[in-house]
Amino acid sequence: MTADFKVIYDDLSGLAKAFHDQAGDYRKLAPDVSPAIVSGGDPGLDAAIKEIANLVVGLHTLLADRLDDHGDKAGYARDSFHRHDVDIHGVFEDLTDGLD
């Protein structure tokens, strides 16, 4: 493997690892950023509070999943590049696929 390929391969490996590590760290924050469910004294208000709290937790989970997806894409691009299935343009296509 030439030095140019090694740099790209190592960068993609580091990028994939960083996305996966950050997704895990973000998931660990969930208890700290999830709003507490409190009673407002009205069943309708209580239901609304619960739904909003569930939405916050759901959004938190979706963002962590999105970070993991980006890590998977970086890993896929690295693997394709390592096998020489794609050139540098193909790597960028792998990384940006679905970002529309």
N, C-alpha and C positions, 0 to 999 in steps of 0.2 A: 504494500500500500504506500503510495507516494505521500509526501508531507502534506500536500494540499488536501488530499482525501482524508488523511488522519485528522487534520484540523476540523474539517466539516463533520466528520464522524464523531469526534470528541465533543464538538459543540452541540450536535443534535442529541448525543447521549446526556450531556449536562442539562440541556433544555428539558428533555423528557423527565429526568430525575427531579428537576426543580418543580415542574408542574405537579408531579405526583406527590412530592414532599409537601408542597404548599396546600394541595387539596387535603391531605391528611391533617396538616396543622389547622386548616380552616374548619374541618369537621370537629376537631377537638374543642374549638371555640363555641360550638353550638349551645352548650348549657349556659355559657356566660352571656350570650347575646339573645337568647330566647326570652321573650317577655313573660313575666309571671302572670298566671291567670288569677284574677281577683274577682270577687263578687261585687257587682254594682247595685245589687238589691232588686233588680228587675230581670226576670227570666229572658226577655228579649235582648236587653243590654248584655247580659252574661253570655248569651249565645253569640252575639256579635263580637265580643271581646275574645271568646274562644276561637272563633273563625279567623279573626285577624292574627292572633297568636299562631295558629296553625299555618297561615299563609307566610308569616315571617320564617317559621321553621322550614317550610317547604322551599322558599326562595333560597335560604341558606344552603339547603341540601342540593338544590339545582346548581348553584354556583360552584359548590365543591365538585359535583359531577362534571360540570363543564371544564373545570381545571384538569380533572382526570382525563377527560376526552382529549384535551389539547396535549397532555402528556402522551396519550396513546398515539395521536397523530405524529408527534415528534419521533416517537419510537418506531412507528411504521416507516416514516421517511428515512430515518437512520438505517433501518434494516434493508429497505429497498436500495438505498445508496450504497450500502456495504456490499450487497450482492451484485451491484452494478446493473440492476434492473432499470435504473433511471439515471439521467444526468442531473446537473445542478438545477436545470429548469423543472425537471420532474420532482425534485425535492420540494421546491417551492409550491408546485401544484399539490403535492401530498399535504403540505402544511396548511394551505389555504382552501382546500376542498371543503365546501359546505359553509364557508364564511359569508356567503352572499346575504 
